[in-house]
């Protein structure tokens, strides 16, 4: 899977899921609102699943979501596409990520495999036993897991 596809698919998939989930988890609707006001930016990076999981504790993610991510079996490399609130980021607050989609980096652009998705207040995670959904979690922003400027 290419980075360009991961970012494009991540934006599309996350917004579609957030819209669907917002009927029962109203906090997820914030992503659609930020899109309509031009405040949403997507940030994509490639990492190993181990490095991603290792950094979870220091980023400010919900503890239940952190635990579920750490228990999930993922391939060695993953693409992560984050939903970033531009206004929060531009204020200088490092906690500006509101959600994310995680893909198997070894999947293809034509057959991408989503491993997890998180929007404010709710998450979905693929596991070896099936799926975890809904995982109710915090709607608070958290820090990026990538490097470089957002």
SEDOLUM-443511 format. One line per 10 residues: number of its first residue (from 1); their letters; for each residue x, y, z of N, C-alpha, C. Coordinates in steps of 0.02 Angstrom, whole numbers, padded with zeros to 5 digits. Example, Ala and Ser with C-alpha at 12.3 -4.5 7.8 and 13.67 -1.06 7.14 Angstrom:
2
1) as) 00660/-00284/00390/00615/-00225/00390/00660/-00165/00390 | 00642/-00112/00354/00684/-00053/00357/00645/00002/00394
END
This chain:
150
1) xxxxxxxxxx) 00042/-00058/00000/00000/00000/00000/00045/00062/00000 | 00029/00109/-00043/00068/00170/-00046/00045/00220/00007 | 00089/00266/00025/00071/00317/00073/00015/00362/00049 | 00017/00378/-00016/-00035/00420/-00045/-00103/00387/-00039 | -00105/00321/-00053/-00169/00285/-00047/-00191/00281/00025 | -00143/00268/00071/-00160/00264/00142/-00192/00329/00166 | -00165/00386/00145/-00192/00450/00166/-00261/00462/00136 | -00268/00449/00072/-00332/00459/00039/-00386/00413/00067 | -00369/00349/00071/-00417/00300/00098/-00431/00314/00171 | -00380/00333/00208/-00389/00347/00279/-00437/00404/00291
11) xxxxxxxxxx) -00430/00457/00252/-00476/00514/00259/-00547/00493/00242 | -00554/00459/00187/-00621/00437/00165/-00652/00388/00214 | -00614/00337/00233/-00640/00286/00279/-00658/00315/00347 | -00613/00357/00374/-00626/00384/00440/-00687/00429/00441 | -00694/00471/00390/-00752/00516/00388/-00817/00477/00378 | -00814/00425/00337/-00873/00383/00326/-00893/00347/00391 | -00844/00319/00425/-00858/00284/00488/-00883/00333/00542 | -00852/00390/00548/-00872/00439/00598/-00945/00461/00586 | -00963/00471/00523/-01032/00490/00507/-01080/00435/00528 | -01062/00373/00513/-01104/00315/00531/-01109/00308/00607
21) xxxxxxxxxx) -01053/00314/00641/-01051/00305/00713/-01085/00362/00751 | -01088/00421/00722/-01113/00479/00757/-01188/00473/00776 | -01223/00426/00745/-01294/00417/00763/-01300/00391/00835 | -01251/00352/00859/-01253/00326/00927/-01197/00355/00971 | -01146/00381/00940/-01089/00409/00976/-01079/00480/00950 | -01115/00527/00979/-01120/00595/00952/-01054/00631/00946 | -01005/00615/00988/-00940/00649/00984/-00905/00637/00917 | -00920/00582/00885/-00888/00566/00821/-00907/00616/00766 | -00962/00651/00775/-00985/00700/00726/-00938/00760/00719 | -00894/00770/00766/-00848/00827/00763/-00804/00824/00700
31) xxxxxxxxxx) -00787/00764/00677/-00745/00759/00617/-00780/00787/00555 | -00844/00773/00549/-00882/00799/00492/-00887/00876/00497 | -00897/00900/00558/-00901/00973/00568/-00835/01006/00550 | -00779/00977/00572/-00714/01006/00557/-00699/01004/00482 | -00722/00953/00448/-00714/00949/00375/-00752/01006/00341 | -00814/01016/00362/-00855/01067/00329/-00830/01138/00343 | -00792/01148/00397/-00766/01214/00413/-00693/01222/00392 | -00664/01171/00360/-00595/01175/00336/-00543/01168/00390 | -00562/01143/00448/-00515/01136/00504/-00483/01067/00509 | -00503/01020/00468/-00476/00952/00473/-00419/00943/00424
41) xxxxxxxxxx) -00365/00915/00449/-00306/00898/00407/-00288/00826/00421 | -00267/00790/00371/-00246/00721/00379/-00170/00718/00380 | -00143/00676/00423/-00070/00667/00429/-00057/00592/00429 | -00015/00569/00382/-00003/00497/00373/00070/00482/00383 | 00083/00426/00416/00152/00404/00426/00155/00328/00428 | 00214/00302/00413/00228/00230/00414/00270/00216/00475 | 00254/00162/00510/00292/00142/00569/00285/00067/00578 | 00323/00041/00625/00313/-00029/00643/00258/-00032/00695 | 00223/-00087/00697/00170/-00095/00747/00199/-00090/00817 | 00258/-00118/00827/00290/-00116/00892/00306/-00045/00914
51) xxxxxxxxxx) 00334/-00005/00869/00349/00065/00886/00285/00104/00900 | 00234/00092/00859/00170/00126/00868/00142/00111/00938 | 00141/00047/00956/00113/00027/01020/00155/00051/01079 | 00220/00052/01069/00265/00075/01122/00253/00149/01140 | 00237/00190/01091/00227/00262/01102/00157/00280/01128 | 00111/00232/01128/00042/00248/01147/00036/00280/01216 | 00072/00255/01265/00066/00279/01333/00085/00352/01342 | 00129/00377/01301/00152/00447/01309/00113/00497/01267 | 00065/00473/01228/00029/00518/01182/-00036/00545/01208 | -00061/00518/01265/-00123/00543/01294/-00186/00510/01268
61) xxxxxxxxxx) -00180/00451/01238/-00239/00414/01216/-00276/00385/01275 | -00339/00372/01265/-00381/00340/01315/-00349/00274/01337 | -00346/00259/01402/-00314/00197/01427/-00347/00133/01399 | -00413/00132/01392/-00446/00072/01365/-00428/00062/01291 | -00424/00116/01254/-00404/00112/01184/-00331/00090/01178 | -00289/00118/01220/-00218/00098/01221/-00211/00024/01234 | -00247/-00001/01283/-00245/-00073/01300/-00268/-00116/01242 | -00323/-00097/01211/-00350/-00136/01155/-00302/-00136/01096 | -00271/-00079/01081/-00222/-00076/01027/-00162/-00122/01042 | -00139/-00119/01104/-00080/-00159/01122/-00094/-00234/01119
71) xxxxxxxxxx) -00155/-00254/01132/-00172/-00325/01130/-00186/-00351/01059 | -00200/-00306/01013/-00215/-00326/00944/-00151/-00352/00909 | -00158/-00404/00870/-00102/-00430/00831/-00102/-00397/00763 | -00050/-00360/00750/-00044/-00323/00687/00019/-00345/00651 | 00021/-00334/00585/00082/-00350/00547/00139/-00304/00568 | 00198/-00319/00544/00258/-00282/00564/00252/-00208/00550 | 00231/-00189/00489/00226/-00118/00471/00154/-00098/00462 | 00139/-00036/00485/00071/-00009/00479/00074/00063/00454 | 00023/00081/00415/00012/00151/00396/-00038/00179/00446 | -00026/00239/00470/-00071/00273/00516/-00091/00339/00484
81) xxxxxxxxxx) -00156/00351/00477/-00181/00415/00452/-00219/00448/00508 | -00194/00505/00530/-00224/00541/00587/-00267/00599/00563 | -00320/00611/00600/-00364/00669/00589/-00341/00723/00638 | -00317/00779/00611/-00287/00833/00652/-00331/00895/00648 | -00345/00924/00706/-00382/00987/00709/-00332/01044/00698 | -00338/01078/00641/-00291/01131/00623/-00289/01187/00675 | -00346/01206/00701/-00349/01261/00748/-00310/01244/00812 | -00318/01184/00838/-00281/01163/00897/-00207/01161/00881 | -00189/01131/00824/-00119/01126/00805/-00087/01195/00799 | -00121/01242/00767/-00094/01309/00756/-00089/01349/00821
91) xxxxxxxxxx) -00126/01329/00873/-00121/01363/00938/-00058/01341/00975 | -00024/01288/00949/00037/01264/00980/00027/01205/01027 | -00035/01183/01036/-00049/01126/01080/-00031/01062/01043 | 00014/01021/01070/00032/00958/01035/-00024/00907/01034 | -00073/00915/01078/-00130/00869/01079/-00183/00894/01030 | -00174/00877/00966/-00217/00902/00913/-00247/00847/00869 | -00232/00784/00885/-00257/00727/00847/-00323/00705/00877 | -00375/00697/00835/-00442/00680/00858/-00462/00608/00841 | -00426/00577/00795/-00443/00509/00775/-00392/00484/00726 | -00399/00420/00707/-00351/00391/00660/-00378/00326/00631
101) xxxxxxxxxx) -00346/00307/00576/-00359/00243/00544/-00291/00209/00536 | -00289/00144/00549/-00227/00106/00544/-00237/00050/00493 | -00190/00045/00446/-00193/-00005/00393/-00132/-00051/00395 | -00141/-00111/00371/-00086/-00158/00359/-00046/-00130/00300 | 00017/-00113/00313/00058/-00083/00260/00075/-00133/00205 | 00068/-00198/00219/00083/-00247/00167/00023/-00262/00122 | -00035/-00233/00138/-00092/-00240/00093/-00082/-00195/00033 | -00124/-00201/-00016/-00116/-00163/-00078/-00167/-00107/-00083 | -00156/-00063/-00130/-00204/-00009/-00143/-00271/-00036/-00165 | -00270/-00094/-00197/-00332/-00124/-00222/-00366/-00169/-00171
111) xxxxxxxxxx) -00330/-00189/-00119/-00357/-00234/-00069/-00329/-00214/-00001 | -00346/-00153/00021/-00318/-00128/00084/-00353/-00160/00144 | -00314/-00171/00196/-00340/-00203/00257/-00336/-00153/00314 | -00395/-00130/00336/-00399/-00086/00393/-00394/-00128/00456 | -00351/-00106/00502/-00340/-00141/00564/-00377/-00109/00622 | -00385/-00043/00619/-00419/-00007/00673/-00440/00062/00648 | -00490/00089/00681/-00512/00157/00667/-00537/00187/00733 | -00523/00250/00742/-00542/00285/00803/-00566/00355/00785 | -00625/00372/00810/-00652/00440/00804/-00667/00462/00876 | -00677/00526/00887/-00690/00549/00956/-00747/00509/00988
121) xxxxxxxxxx) -00730/00476/01044/-00780/00440/01083/-00792/00367/01066 | -00765/00343/01009/-00779/00274/00988/-00723/00247/00944 | -00713/00181/00948/-00662/00149/00907/-00685/00080/00885 | -00654/00055/00832/-00663/-00012/00805/-00594/-00042/00795 | -00586/-00106/00816/-00521/-00139/00810/-00531/-00210/00784 | -00491/-00228/00733/-00491/-00296/00708/-00444/-00337/00751 | -00468/-00396/00774/-00425/-00440/00814/-00424/-00509/00780 | -00382/-00553/00805/-00380/-00621/00778/-00444/-00659/00793 | -00480/-00637/00844/-00543/-00670/00863/-00604/-00639/00830 | -00596/-00583/00798/-00653/-00548/00767/-00643/-00474/00770
131) xxxxxxxxxx) -00695/-00438/00790/-00692/-00365/00793/-00713/-00341/00862 | -00682/-00286/00883/-00703/-00252/00944/-00738/-00189/00922 | -00804/-00185/00934/-00842/-00126/00918/-00909/-00130/00954 | -00933/-00077/00981/-00897/-00014/00990/-00853/-00017/01053 | -00797/00012/01048/-00755/00024/01107/-00765/00097/01123 | -00802/00110/01176/-00814/00179/01196/-00752/00206/01230 | -00731/00265/01210/-00669/00293/01236/-00676/00370/01240 | -00624/00401/01264/-00623/00473/01273/-00627/00509/01206 | -00654/00569/01208/-00656/00612/01148/-00600/00664/01149 | -00556/00660/01199/-00503/00710/01206/-00449/00702/01153
141) xxxxxxxxxx) -00423/00757/01127/-00368/00755/01078/-00305/00726/01110 | -00260/00700/01069/-00198/00671/01092/-00142/00689/01043 | -00081/00672/01061/-00023/00690/01021/-00014/00642/00962 | 00018/00666/00910/00033/00624/00852/00082/00569/00871 | 00079/00515/00835/00127/00461/00843/00182/00465/00791 | 00174/00510/00744/00224/00519/00691/00276/00570/00710 | 00320/00584/00664/00372/00633/00676/00365/00688/00623 | 00400/00742/00634/00397/00798/00587/00340/00843/00604 | 00333/00895/00564/00280/00944/00577/00214/00920/00551 | 00161/00940/00586/00094/00925/00564/00071/00980/00521
END
